[in-house]
C-alpha cells in the first residue's frame, strides 16, 4: 500500500532532504509549500501541492486528495534576528499556521505528526549540555513560537489522540552528499553558506557576530548536525509512530560544540581557501552556547549519525555550493 506523508516546507532546505529520505524509505512525500522561501526545483521526490498553511480550505483539499498517514511539519519562519525585530510576524505565522495544520490533520483523521522544533526553545542556559528534560526558557520570538506549537501538540494529543514526535534541532548543516538538493535561503543568514559565499567571492566577507561571549575564543558555540542525519531521524520518528508508540521528544545534536572561529578554521582547511572576515557586533537573540546530547535519540530511536563531523558537513556543503544549484 502506498503511504503518503504530507511534508510542509518540502521545498525548503530541511524539508527537501526529508522528502528524499522518505522516498528512499518507501514512502511518497507530498510537498505542501507556499514557495515563499522554498524552491520548486527542490521538489524532486514526490508530488507538489502549492499552498499556504493559513488557507484551511486548501489544506482540507490536500488531506482529502492524498490521505496521508502522517504529517511532517517543517514550514516556518526561522530567523532568530528577524523574530526579535518583528515578533508579531513570528507568533502569527508560525503558531497560527501550525494550529490550522493540526486542526486540519485531526479533522482528516491523520493523527501521526512529526514536528521540527528547535533548541531555541531552551534559551541561553550558560553552556550546560542540554537534553530533553532541560527547561524551555526561550529568549527570542522564534523559540517562543516553536515552544507554543509543542504545547499545542500535547494538548491535541490529550483531546484527540494526535500522536507526535517532536525533534529539537540544534544547528543543521551540510547538504545531500549526492548534491541533488542543498541549502539556499534568500536572504541567506546561516554561518556555513555565508562563509562559503565569502570564500568564493560571492560576498565580500563573513561578519563574525560578536567576539566577547563567555566562551574560550569569545565567539558563539553551536552544535552542528548534518542534514542527512537529521532527516534520517525523522524517518525513524515516523516509524516510531507507525509502530504505535506514544508521543515523545528527542533532541538532535552531536554533543560537540564548535565556535564560529573553529568553523571558519575548518572551512579554510576543507576548501584550501582563505575566508575574508569582518569582526562585527553581537546579533540580538543569540545564545552564547547551544550544545546537546542525543543519547535518547540514539538509544530509543536507534539513530546513528553518519556524516555529522564538521569536515564532512563543510565538504558536502562546499560540493553543493560549487554545483549548478537552484536559487544561486
Ligand atoms: N554567525 C556569524 N556570522 C554570520 C552568521 C552567523 O558569526 O554571518 C554566527 C551566529 O552568531 C551564531 C552561529 O554563527 O553564533 C550560527 O548562526 P546561524 O545563523 O547559522 O544559526 P543559528 O545559531 O542562528 O541557528
Boltz pocket constraint, residues with backbone or C-beta under 6 A from the ligand:
constraints:
  - pocket:
      binder: B
      contacts: [[A, 80], [A, 170], [A, 171], [A, 189], [A, 190], [A, 191], [A, 192], [A, 194], [A, 206], [A, 207], [A, 208], [A, 209], [A, 210], [A, 220], [A, 221], [A, 222], [A, 260], [A, 283], [A, 286], [A, 287]]
      max_distance: 6.0
